[in-house]
Amino acid sequence: MARYTGPVCRLCRREGEKLFLKGEKCYTEKCPVDRRPYPPGQHGQGRRPRLTEYGIHLREKQKLRRIYGVLERQFRRYYQEASRRKGVTGETLLQLLECRLDNVVYRLGFAPSRAAARQLVMHGHFTVNGKKMDIPSARVKVGDVIAVRERSRNIAMIKESVQAAQSRGVPDWLELDADGLKGTVKSLPTREQIDVRVQEHLIVEHYSR
């Protein structure tokens, strides 16, 4: 499966803001975005070019795609599905991305970042409703129970992440049982419950050209 494997801070510098791709580390480490507030590459130290309307829409789409770690073709499929559903297309798109299994694992606090959550899921460390699930893009539904498998409960990364999640808290649409190392999807997330700083209407405009 094709994935970006380069330095993630480079992606944040390209967008000109923190995308928190390292999860908790972004709060504790000094971010390259602060030290080098210009795009990466040999021409990056000049002034940021003034973006056209198309460029503004493109950067917003790229930002959201990088936050959730999905490829362009996959992201386009999410948008097409969101556009077919009833409701506000931009909010539906965010809801579909939030309901990915790797994102829910991250939101529940079983992993320090979405990238780490994706790897843990692919290695088969979680179950959904008692069945092993190793597909990061699998979509969870209301009432689904996501749990750490018995053989994976002593993984240091998971234990440390859960401890951090207990102090930080989890989104209102999820419920965490830290002692049982499992979580439940109580409802679908609303836009107010999704703390992703993007202007989703610009993404809709980008695909509606």
C-alpha positions in Angstrom: 0.0 0.0 0.0 1.5 3.4 -1.0 2.0 5.8 1.8 4.1 8.9 2.4 7.1 7.8 4.4 9.1 11.0 4.5 9.5 13.5 7.4 6.0 14.6 8.5 7.2 18.0 9.7 7.9 18.7 6.0 4.2 18.4 5.3 3.4 20.9 8.1 5.9 23.4 6.8 4.4 23.1 3.4 0.9 24.0 4.7 2.4 26.7 7.0 0.8 25.4 10.2 1.0 22.5 12.6 -1.1 19.6 11.5 -0.2 17.5 14.6 0.8 14.5 12.5 3.0 13.2 15.3 0.1 13.4 17.8 1.2 14.1 21.4 4.8 14.8 20.4 3.7 17.9 18.6 2.7 19.4 21.9 6.0 18.6 23.7 8.7 18.9 21.0 9.8 22.2 19.4 8.2 22.1 16.0 10.2 22.9 12.8 7.2 25.0 11.7 8.2 27.4 14.5 11.9 27.3 13.7 11.6 27.4 9.9 8.3 29.1 9.0 8.7 28.7 5.3 8.0 25.9 2.8 10.6 23.1 2.5 13.0 22.9 -0.5 15.8 25.1 -1.9 13.3 27.9 -2.9 11.3 27.8 0.3 13.1 30.7 2.1 11.6 33.3 -0.2 8.3 34.9 0.4 5.3 32.6 0.3 3.7 33.1 -3.1 0.3 34.8 -3.1 -2.2 32.0 -3.7 -4.9 32.1 -6.4 -8.4 31.0 -5.6 -7.6 27.6 -6.9 -4.5 27.5 -4.8 -6.4 28.3 -1.6 -8.9 25.5 -2.4 -6.1 23.1 -3.2 -4.1 23.8 0.0 -7.2 23.2 2.1 -7.8 19.9 0.4 -4.2 18.8 0.9 -4.3 19.8 4.5 -7.3 17.6 5.3 -5.9 14.7 3.3 -2.6 14.8 5.1 -4.2 15.1 8.5 -6.1 11.8 8.0 -3.3 10.2 6.0 -5.3 9.2 2.9 -4.1 9.2 -0.7 -5.6 11.4 -3.4 -7.7 8.7 -5.1 -9.0 7.5 -1.7 -9.8 11.0 -0.6 -11.7 11.6 -3.9 -13.9 8.5 -3.2 -14.7 9.9 0.2 -15.8 13.1 -1.3 -17.9 11.4 -4.0 -19.7 9.4 -1.3 -20.2 12.5 0.8 -21.7 14.4 -2.2 -24.2 11.6 -2.8 -25.5 11.6 0.8 -28.1 14.0 2.2 -26.9 16.9 4.3 -24.0 19.3 4.1 -21.3 17.7 1.9 -18.3 19.2 3.7 -19.6 18.0 7.1 -20.4 14.6 5.8 -16.9 14.3 4.3 -15.4 15.0 7.8 -17.8 12.5 9.4 -16.7 9.8 6.9 -13.0 10.4 7.7 -13.6 10.5 11.4 -15.3 7.1 11.3 -12.3 5.3 9.8 -11.0 2.6 12.2 -7.5 4.1 12.5 -8.9 7.5 13.4 -11.2 6.0 16.0 -8.3 4.1 17.5 -6.4 7.4 17.7 -9.3 9.3 19.1 -9.9 6.7 21.9 -6.3 7.1 22.9 -4.9 3.7 22.0 -2.2 5.3 19.8 -0.3 8.5 20.0 -1.0 9.5 16.4 -3.1 8.5 13.4 0.0 7.0 11.7 0.8 4.9 14.8 -2.9 3.8 14.9 -2.8 2.8 11.3 0.2 0.6 11.9 -1.3 -1.0 15.0 -4.5 -1.8 13.2 -2.6 -3.3 10.2 -0.7 -5.5 12.6 -3.9 -6.9 13.9 -3.9 -5.6 17.5 -7.6 -4.6 17.6 -11.0 -6.2 17.3 -14.3 -4.7 16.3 -17.3 -6.3 18.0 -15.1 -9.2 19.0 -13.7 -9.9 15.5 -10.1 -9.2 14.5 -9.9 -6.2 12.1 -6.7 -5.2 10.3 -8.1 -2.7 7.8 -7.3 0.9 8.8 -10.0 2.3 6.5 -12.7 0.1 7.8 -15.7 2.2 8.8 -17.1 2.0 12.3 -20.8 2.4 13.1 -22.8 3.5 16.1 -22.7 0.8 18.8 -19.5 -0.8 17.6 -17.0 -1.8 20.3 -13.3 -1.4 19.5 -11.0 -3.3 21.8 -7.3 -4.2 22.2 -6.8 -7.9 21.6 -5.7 -9.9 24.7 -2.3 -10.7 23.3 -1.6 -7.0 22.6 -2.5 -5.5 26.0 1.1 -5.3 27.2 2.3 -3.2 24.3 4.0 -0.2 25.8 2.8 2.3 23.2 -0.8 1.4 23.8 -0.5 1.5 27.6 1.2 4.9 27.6 -1.3 6.3 25.1 -4.3 5.2 27.2 -2.8 6.9 30.3 -2.5 10.1 28.3 -6.0 9.8 27.0 -7.4 9.4 30.5 -6.1 12.8 31.5 -6.9 14.4 28.1 -10.3 12.9 27.6 -11.9 11.5 24.5 -14.5 13.1 22.1 -18.1 13.1 23.3 -19.2 10.7 20.5 -16.9 8.0 21.9 -16.8 6.2 25.2 -13.5 4.8 26.6 -13.2 2.0 29.1 -9.6 2.4 30.0 -9.5 -0.6 32.4 -11.0 -2.9 29.8 -8.9 -1.3 27.0 -12.0 -0.9 24.8 -14.1 1.9 23.5 -17.7 2.3 22.1 -19.0 4.5 19.4 -22.0 6.2 21.0 -23.0 8.3 18.0 -21.8 9.8 14.8 -19.7 12.9 15.3 -21.1 16.3 14.6 -19.1 19.2 13.1 -18.7 20.8 16.5 -17.2 17.5 17.9 -14.5 17.3 15.2 -11.6 19.5 16.2 -10.0 19.7 12.8 -9.1 23.2 11.7 -10.1 23.2 8.1 -12.7 25.1 6.0 -14.4 22.2 4.4 -16.6 24.4 2.2 -13.4 25.3 0.3 -12.8 21.6 -0.4 -16.3 21.3 -1.8 -15.7 24.3 -4.0 -12.4 22.6 -5.2 -14.2 19.5 -6.4 -17.2 21.4 -7.8 -15.2 23.4 -10.3 
